[in-house]
Amino acid sequence: MPEAHREGGFVFQIYLPPREHGPPHVHVHKDGHHLVIDLGNPHTPPFPLRVSGMPARDVVRAVRIVEANKSKLVAEWERHHGA
């Protein structure tokens, strides 16, 4: 699982095919908790898809980090999954 970004104690990963599939998203890990964030599209901002034990304040922080790094994360997704 390639690490796409690391910031503020969060690790953002993109899982690889064939196990993974669209829509474009990242897996976020922090302190043993897991979150999946949909990267959205040009008209839709990133949003949480699944939360596994992560506190709400960390979910909000992770979504903000994804918003700030969306173009980088989308490029990483496309690099591993195709455009």
C-alpha beads as a LAMMPS data file, in Angstrom:
LAMMPS data file: protein, C-alpha beads

83 atoms
82 bonds

1 atom types
1 bond types

-500.0 500.0 xlo xhi
-500.0 500.0 ylo yhi
-500.0 500.0 zlo zhi

Masses

1 110.0

Atoms # bond

1 1 1 0.000 0.000 0.000
2 1 1 1.793 3.109 -1.171
3 1 1 1.894 6.023 1.204
4 1 1 0.516 9.032 -0.661
5 1 1 0.896 11.636 2.082
6 1 1 1.805 12.028 5.761
7 1 1 0.819 15.003 7.896
8 1 1 -0.201 15.793 11.465
9 1 1 0.130 12.195 12.622
10 1 1 -2.076 10.930 9.770
11 1 1 -0.891 8.476 7.129
12 1 1 -2.768 8.613 3.827
13 1 1 -2.521 5.477 1.674
14 1 1 -3.842 4.348 -1.661
15 1 1 -4.478 0.629 -1.831
16 1 1 -3.600 -1.111 -5.078
17 1 1 -5.632 -3.040 -7.645
18 1 1 -6.962 -5.605 -8.122
19 1 1 -8.298 -5.540 -4.556
20 1 1 -9.121 -1.841 -4.696
21 1 1 -11.613 -0.132 -6.948
22 1 1 -13.230 3.244 -7.562
23 1 1 -14.396 5.749 -6.741
24 1 1 -11.048 7.457 -6.055
25 1 1 -10.408 7.456 -2.312
26 1 1 -7.670 7.307 0.323
27 1 1 -7.304 5.231 3.453
28 1 1 -6.286 7.279 6.478
29 1 1 -4.623 5.825 9.564
30 1 1 -3.919 7.488 12.900
31 1 1 -3.478 6.064 16.387
32 1 1 -4.824 2.653 15.364
33 1 1 -7.970 4.116 13.791
34 1 1 -8.996 3.983 10.148
35 1 1 -10.958 6.290 7.876
36 1 1 -11.759 6.140 4.160
37 1 1 -12.184 9.478 2.381
38 1 1 -13.705 9.803 -1.088
39 1 1 -11.589 12.256 -3.087
40 1 1 -14.672 13.731 -4.730
41 1 1 -14.596 15.179 -8.231
42 1 1 -14.302 18.670 -9.725
43 1 1 -17.818 19.483 -8.450
44 1 1 -17.802 17.548 -5.159
45 1 1 -15.428 18.048 -2.222
46 1 1 -13.794 15.118 -0.409
47 1 1 -16.005 13.410 2.170
48 1 1 -15.771 10.481 4.636
49 1 1 -16.996 7.124 3.335
50 1 1 -16.200 4.912 6.352
51 1 1 -14.991 5.667 9.857
52 1 1 -13.542 2.955 12.095
53 1 1 -13.118 4.331 15.604
54 1 1 -11.506 7.634 14.629
55 1 1 -12.664 10.565 16.793
56 1 1 -14.791 13.157 15.003
57 1 1 -12.164 15.902 15.463
58 1 1 -9.597 13.725 13.667
59 1 1 -12.066 12.942 10.879
60 1 1 -12.546 16.687 10.327
61 1 1 -8.764 17.282 10.354
62 1 1 -8.148 14.445 7.907
63 1 1 -10.806 15.707 5.490
64 1 1 -9.252 19.195 5.624
65 1 1 -5.810 17.743 4.860
66 1 1 -7.279 15.834 1.907
67 1 1 -8.981 19.017 0.657
68 1 1 -5.659 20.896 0.828
69 1 1 -3.825 18.094 -1.009
70 1 1 -6.598 16.910 -3.323
71 1 1 -4.747 17.382 -6.629
72 1 1 -1.711 15.463 -5.331
73 1 1 -3.869 12.629 -3.992
74 1 1 -5.958 12.378 -7.165
75 1 1 -2.730 12.233 -9.211
76 1 1 -1.464 9.398 -6.982
77 1 1 -4.770 7.534 -7.341
78 1 1 -4.598 7.868 -11.123
79 1 1 -0.959 6.768 -11.184
80 1 1 -1.889 3.478 -9.490
81 1 1 -5.377 2.938 -10.942
82 1 1 -5.350 4.718 -14.290
83 1 1 -7.164 7.925 -15.155

Bonds

1 1 1 2
2 1 2 3
3 1 3 4
4 1 4 5
5 1 5 6
6 1 6 7
7 1 7 8
8 1 8 9
9 1 9 10
10 1 10 11
11 1 11 12
12 1 12 13
13 1 13 14
14 1 14 15
15 1 15 16
16 1 16 17
17 1 17 18
18 1 18 19
19 1 19 20
20 1 20 21
21 1 21 22
22 1 22 23
23 1 23 24
24 1 24 25
25 1 25 26
26 1 26 27
27 1 27 28
28 1 28 29
29 1 29 30
30 1 30 31
31 1 31 32
32 1 32 33
33 1 33 34
34 1 34 35
35 1 35 36
36 1 36 37
37 1 37 38
38 1 38 39
39 1 39 40
40 1 40 41
41 1 41 42
42 1 42 43
43 1 43 44
44 1 44 45
45 1 45 46
46 1 46 47
47 1 47 48
48 1 48 49
49 1 49 50
50 1 50 51
51 1 51 52
52 1 52 53
53 1 53 54
54 1 54 55
55 1 55 56
56 1 56 57
57 1 57 58
58 1 58 59
59 1 59 60
60 1 60 61
61 1 61 62
62 1 62 63
63 1 63 64
64 1 64 65
65 1 65 66
66 1 66 67
67 1 67 68
68 1 68 69
69 1 69 70
70 1 70 71
71 1 71 72
72 1 72 73
73 1 73 74
74 1 74 75
75 1 75 76
76 1 76 77
77 1 77 78
78 1 78 79
79 1 79 80
80 1 80 81
81 1 81 82
82 1 82 83
